[in-house]
Every structure is written in C-alpha cells, then in structure tokens.
Amino acid sequence: MPLAIKRATLDDLDAVVPLFDAYRRFYAQPSDEPRGREFLGARLAANESVILLATDADRAIGFTQLYPMFSSVRTGRLWILNDLYVDADARRSGAGRALLDAAAGFARADGAVGIVLETTRDNATARALYRAAGWEEADTQWYSLSFAENVRNEPVFSYGTLQDEAVQQRLFGRTLPGVADALPGYRMDWLEERDAAAVSASGIVRHPVVRASGQAQDRVPGTLLWLSAAELAQADAYEAGDYRRVRVRLASGADAWLYEEA
C-alpha cells in the first residue's frame, strides 16, 4: 500500500503516541507515553489541534500537528505547524514532504489566510525541505518569554486526597489533568493521625498512606497527575510532616513522584 496521509482521531492515539514520544525525545524530553497520550487526547477531544498521520503499508511512520490562531493584520485564520516528525526508518521516503503538503492543503481548504512554522537557522535539512515545498523564509524573528514555573512536567502519583478536585482547586486554583495508573508492590493503609493544617486544607479527616509490601502482586490504584514546579512545592508543603516525596515506577512504566509515610 502506498504512502497515505489521514486526519487522526482519538481512535488513532495508539499509532500517534509512540511517534509523539519519539518527537519529544528528539527535543531532549524524557520518554513519557502516558503523558503524551493524555496531552494529545485532550487536544483532540477539545478540537484544539489537528493531527495528520502518515502511514505506509498500514504502519504509522510520521505525523504533523497544527494549532489554530488568527491574524489581526490579515483579519483571518492562520494555522501553526507546530510539530513535524518522521520515524528514522522512514526518512527519505517522501513522508516529510507529503505531510507538509497535506498540512498546507488542509489549511487552504479550511479557508485560512496562511500557515506558518518556526525552525532554527542551523537546521539546514529542515529548511531545505520547507523551501522545496514552496514555503518562504521570513525576515522577521519570533521572540518569546518562557514561563518555566508554569511548565507542568512534574509527574505525581496520587492515591489519596490530591485526586480530589476540591482539594486541587484549594491548593492550586485549578483541576489537574490525570490518567489512571497503579503502584505495584505497595499496599494501602491509613494514618492514625494527620497534621492539623493538612486536614484543614483538604477538608478530609482520614488520610490514606501506602507502604511497600515487597509483593509484586500487590497494587495500589490511583491517578498520575502533572504539576508545575511551583505546584509541586505547594504539594510538598501540603504533605509535609506526615509524608516524604520519593521517586517510583508505576504499572504503566512511567516514573513519578510518590508521597509515602515519612
């Protein structure tokens, strides 16, 4: 079957997520497929992005992700080609050019006034591809401010009150995104007494705690959450006194922070 491009849906996440994870690893991010699945699923479910998937003989080999925006000067919709990735084994197959052309075709059919992307000036291979596909290099340069404290890249496994949306709103002022996961080799128990400040913050008197059992078949269900660095510090303060934060591996294979008994 020849190379094919299609618009991905939630049903295609199994195919897109490994490519998205490889794309993020290319940019020096740690592998985290559960996080990628949650992020992409949220974008597609809310219709906040468009993902075009390239396949060859029914094997997913590349993707591009587009985000919508608007141009005040041109008084029309623009699309940002934010992500473009082709599997290493499929490079020089024409997949990159096919994805670029498909993205441009989608934006044109959507009635957009244009489509834009950004890359570094030392990325000679990518720049050559874009020029060959008819994209023009602008003289302008994008500027940015990075709000590192707002980057939500701290994975925390919660088996207790941090899963509660009311607690999240009180502590962080928002509801945290999360996916179901489990902690193997641990058992759930309950604290006999809880720090009074934490009880006041959570509104919950009885708080759970996990303890390592050494038995692989034991498993504690919970939720994998993502917090910013500032929010992690808030969680540390909330759990202080009764819990300590340690790194664990979850049933999904993801590494995360865990609050266990101090």
C-alpha positions in Angstrom: 0.0 0.0 0.0 1.4 3.4 -0.9 2.1 6.3 1.5 -1.1 7.7 2.8 -2.0 10.7 4.9 -5.1 11.0 7.0 -6.5 13.2 9.8 -6.1 11.4 13.1 -8.9 10.9 15.6 -9.0 9.6 19.2 -9.1 6.1 17.7 -5.6 6.7 16.2 -3.9 7.5 19.5 -2.2 4.1 19.7 -0.4 4.9 16.4 0.4 8.5 17.1 1.6 8.4 20.7 4.9 6.5 20.0 5.7 8.9 17.3 4.9 11.9 19.5 7.0 10.4 22.3 10.0 10.0 19.9 9.5 13.6 18.7 9.7 14.9 22.3 12.7 12.7 23.0 14.4 14.3 19.9 14.0 17.6 21.8 15.7 16.2 24.9 12.5 15.5 26.8 12.2 12.3 28.9 10.1 9.4 27.4 6.6 9.5 28.8 4.0 7.9 26.6 1.2 8.2 29.2 1.7 11.9 29.4 1.8 12.2 25.6 -1.4 10.2 25.3 -3.1 12.5 27.9 -1.9 15.6 26.1 -2.9 14.5 22.6 -6.2 13.1 23.8 -7.1 16.4 25.4 -6.2 18.4 22.3 -8.2 16.2 20.0 -11.2 15.8 22.4 -11.4 19.6 22.7 -10.8 20.2 18.9 -7.8 22.3 19.8 -5.4 20.8 17.3 -5.4 18.8 14.0 -3.1 15.8 13.7 -2.2 14.4 10.2 -0.9 10.9 10.3 1.4 9.3 7.6 1.2 5.6 7.1 3.0 3.2 4.8 1.5 -0.3 4.4 -0.7 0.5 7.4 2.4 1.3 9.6 2.4 4.8 11.2 5.6 6.5 10.1 5.1 10.2 10.8 2.8 13.0 11.9 2.3 16.7 12.0 0.2 18.7 14.5 -1.4 22.0 13.7 -2.7 24.6 16.1 -5.2 27.3 15.1 -4.7 31.0 15.6 -5.8 34.3 14.0 -4.0 37.2 12.2 -5.3 40.7 13.1 -3.4 42.3 10.2 -4.8 39.9 7.7 -8.1 39.5 9.5 -8.3 35.8 9.0 -7.4 32.4 10.5 -3.8 31.1 10.5 -2.6 27.6 11.3 0.7 26.9 13.1 2.5 23.8 12.0 3.9 23.1 15.5 5.1 19.5 15.2 6.6 17.5 12.3 8.2 14.1 12.8 9.1 11.1 10.6 10.3 7.9 12.0 14.1 7.4 11.4 13.5 4.2 9.3 11.1 6.1 7.0 13.2 9.2 6.3 13.9 9.9 2.6 10.7 8.2 1.8 8.9 11.4 0.9 6.8 11.3 4.1 8.0 14.7 5.4 7.2 16.4 2.1 3.8 14.6 2.0 2.9 15.8 5.5 3.9 19.4 4.7 1.8 19.3 1.5 -1.1 17.8 3.4 -0.9 20.4 6.1 -0.9 23.2 3.6 -3.9 21.6 1.8 -5.8 21.3 5.0 -5.2 25.0 5.9 -6.2 26.2 2.4 -9.4 24.1 2.4 -10.2 25.5 5.9 -10.2 29.0 4.5 -7.1 30.1 6.3 -5.1 33.1 5.1 -1.8 31.2 5.6 0.1 28.5 7.5 3.4 29.2 9.5 6.1 27.3 11.2 9.3 28.1 13.0 12.7 26.3 13.0 16.3 27.2 14.0 18.5 28.7 11.4 21.1 25.9 11.8 18.5 23.2 10.8 19.7 23.1 7.2 17.9 19.8 6.3 14.5 21.1 7.5 15.0 24.5 5.9 15.8 22.8 2.6 12.7 20.7 2.8 10.5 23.7 3.5 11.9 25.8 0.7 11.5 22.8 -1.7 7.8 22.6 -0.7 7.3 26.3 -1.6 7.5 27.8 1.9 9.0 31.2 2.1 11.6 32.2 4.8 10.5 35.4 6.5 13.0 38.1 7.6 11.2 38.5 10.9 12.3 36.6 14.0 10.0 35.3 16.7 10.7 36.4 20.3 9.5 34.6 23.4 9.3 34.6 27.1 9.4 31.2 28.8 7.4 30.8 32.0 9.3 27.8 33.3 7.5 27.8 36.6 4.2 27.1 34.7 5.6 24.1 32.8 3.6 21.2 34.0 6.2 18.5 33.8 6.4 17.0 37.3 4.6 13.7 37.4 3.0 12.8 40.7 1.1 9.6 41.5 -1.8 10.3 43.9 -3.6 7.5 45.7 -5.3 9.9 48.1 -6.7 13.4 48.6 -4.7 15.0 45.7 -7.0 13.2 43.4 -9.9 15.2 44.8 -10.9 18.1 42.6 -12.0 20.3 45.5 -8.5 19.8 47.1 -6.8 20.6 43.8 -8.8 23.8 43.5 -8.0 24.9 47.1 -4.2 24.1 46.6 -3.6 25.0 43.0 -6.6 27.0 41.8 -7.3 24.5 39.0 -8.3 21.0 38.3 -5.3 18.8 37.4 -5.2 16.6 34.3 -4.6 13.0 35.1 -4.7 9.4 33.9 -5.5 6.2 35.8 -2.4 4.2 36.8 -1.3 1.9 39.7 1.6 1.4 42.0 2.8 -2.2 42.2 4.5 -3.7 45.2 2.6 -1.5 47.7 -0.4 -1.8 50.0 -2.8 0.9 51.2 -3.2 1.8 54.8 -4.5 4.7 56.9 -2.7 7.3 59.0 -3.8 7.2 62.6 -3.4 11.0 62.9 -3.0 13.7 60.3 -1.3 17.1 60.5 -4.0 19.6 61.5 -3.0 22.1 58.7 -3.4 19.4 56.1 -6.8 18.3 57.5 -7.9 22.0 57.3 -6.6 22.4 53.7 -8.2 19.2 52.4 -11.4 19.1 54.5 -10.8 15.4 54.9 -10.0 13.9 58.3 -9.0 10.3 57.4 -6.0 10.2 55.0 -4.5 7.1 53.3 -0.9 6.1 53.2 1.0 3.4 51.2 3.7 1.1 52.4 6.0 -1.1 50.4 5.0 -4.8 50.7 7.7 -6.4 48.7 5.0 -8.4 46.9 4.8 -7.9 43.1 1.1 -8.8 43.0 0.1 -6.0 45.4 -1.1 -2.9 43.7 -2.5 0.4 44.8 -4.8 2.2 42.2 -4.5 5.9 41.7 -4.0 8.8 39.3 -0.9 10.1 37.5 -1.1 13.9 37.7 1.2 16.6 36.2 2.2 19.6 38.2 4.3 22.6 37.6 7.5 23.1 39.7 5.6 25.7 41.8 2.7 23.4 42.3 5.0 20.6 43.4 6.4 22.9 46.1 2.8 23.6 47.2 2.1 19.8 47.3 5.3 19.3 49.4 4.0 21.9 51.9 0.6 20.3 52.0 2.1 16.8 52.6 4.8 18.0 55.0 5.1 16.3 58.3 3.3 13.1 57.6 4.7 12.2 54.1 8.0 12.3 52.2 8.4 12.5 48.4 10.2 9.6 46.7 10.6 8.5 43.0 8.8 5.3 42.0 7.9 3.4 38.8 4.3 2.8 38.1 2.5 -0.1 36.5 2.4 1.8 33.2 6.2 2.1 33.2 6.1 5.8 33.9 8.3 7.3 36.6 6.6 9.6 39.1 6.8 11.2 42.5 5.1 9.5 45.3 4.2 10.7 48.8 4.8 7.9 51.3 4.8 7.9 55.1 7.7 9.9 56.5 
